Amino acid sequence: MPETCSIRAFAPSDAEYAALAAIGASTPPQFALDYEFRDAADWREFDESFAQAGRALTRYMAACDGVPAGYAYAFEVDWAPPPGRFWCVLRVRPEQRGCGVGARLYDRLLADLAGRRAAGLLIELDDSEAALRPALERRGFRAQLQSWAFVLDPRACDPSRFAAYAKLGGLTIATLADEIARGADWLPPLHQLYALVAGDVPIPIDPHASPPPEWLEHQAIGLPESLPEAFFVVRDGERYAGMSFLHANGPGRLFQRITAIHPAYRGRGVAMALKLATIEYARAHGCHEIRTAVESNNPSMLAINRKFGFEQREGLTLFERALELPG
């Protein structure tokens, strides 16, 4: 057990960002929570996005015997009502667990948020950390939804069984690479589509309700894992009715990111057609895995993934605690 453990407010510096990265990297990447990173540059970019948006981000660091041991941070959820709820992330290095570090970080963060009249807290718990569930429940947290990983070996899927879903009655499926090649002004309308449906997603990729168009452009063509030829769109003339895209996720592996369908086109098989297109891409490029994540409050996408043979795997639970505001 450490002799001394201190909690302090995060102070941006190279050393502090290096500490964040070391703590974030102390857990296997498949168990990392949303908005949690393993690289100092990613932490800086995350913080800068809040500064640019003019949004508050509160973070505390723990050190045991002078060694960085954990962090806790929170920001207000702005992508879905009601207001006053704060997204919280807490991480303690494995070798420092069981010493009360997590409890002290939580208490410090809770005191800060209570002073800001927070109405509620949201926190994720990975299935691998199920032993911590009783501690959350003792503190008043209740499970709200689950998010599961779904995995498919596209080589075992026969797309011909789903060929009927590729017929969209006048709608056209294209890739972003095709759109760029024909000179389409793709970014503004696709960003508008994303912004239109972002509130439907309980755990969005980006923590801001209205990320700038440059964010979507970065996801689509600016990252090392970006695959514009695996970014599929559905067009109704020049109007985008839906989109779904894949990222490279290691040799032979793909991760399905955003699937967004314009409300006016839901119920017309657009999501099925996009899913089929991603599977056909994976098969054509010799991939052996497509991985995605689906929340328990999205029955239509759960049904689509199961229909295509995706296997449900590990996941996480989103917990919420309501806070009583002082009179």
ABEGO torsion letter per residue (X at the ends): XBABBBBBBBBBBAAAAAAAAAAAAABBAAABBBGBBABAAAAAAAAAAAAAAGBBBBBBBBBBGGBBABBBBBBBBAABOBBGBBBBBBBBBAAABGAGAAAAAAAAAAAAAAAAGBABBBBBBBAAAAAAAAAAAAAGBBBABBBBBBBBBAAABBAAAAAAAABAGGBBBBBAAAAAAAGBBAAAAAAAAAAAAAAABABBABABABBBAAAAAAAAAABAABBAAABBBBBBEABBABBBBBBBAEBGBBBBBBBBBBAAABGAGAAAAAAAAAAAAAAAAGBABBBBBBBAABAAAAAAAAAAGBBBBBBBBBBBBBBBBBX
